[in-house]
Amino acid sequence: MATQNNAINLASLIDQAVTVKLAGGRELEGKLKGYDQLLNLVLDEAEERLRDPQDMSKMSSEVRKMGLIVCRGPSVMVVCPSAGTESIENPFA
């Protein structure tokens, strides 16, 4: 049976690279160092993937290094492991 990685089982992602999507469309990637029951996350070596200034619905190849950060739980929409995931074209666009 596959292991689920949900808010209850974030412990399995400690010290692994994760992608975090925040309310408002920001997207971060970094090593998960800690979390709490409110889903506040501590990421190390964090980078923000920047949006294309010409088309805000698309991600650009640019990143902004942020280092050690805390993501506030209420703004966290998605947390997923970075390994084994890839972006796909929007089928509805």
C-alpha positions, 0 to 999 in steps of 0.5 A: 500500500502506498504511503500518504503524505498529508498534513498528518504525515508530514514527518515522512518529508522532514529533510526532503525537498518539498514544493509548497504552493501558497494562497495568491499563487506563490510557489516555493521549493526547499527542504522541510525542516519542521512544521506544527499542527497549524501547518506552519512550515520551516523551509531551508534553502528555499527558493521562490519560483517567479512568474512570467511578468508578461503572463502571470498565469505562467511560471518563468525559469527564474528563481529567487533564493530565500534561504531559511523561511517560515511559511504561515499555515493559513496561506499553505495550500499544497505541500508535496515532495519535489522528487518524482513530480513534474509540471504539465500543460493546463488542459483547460487553457 
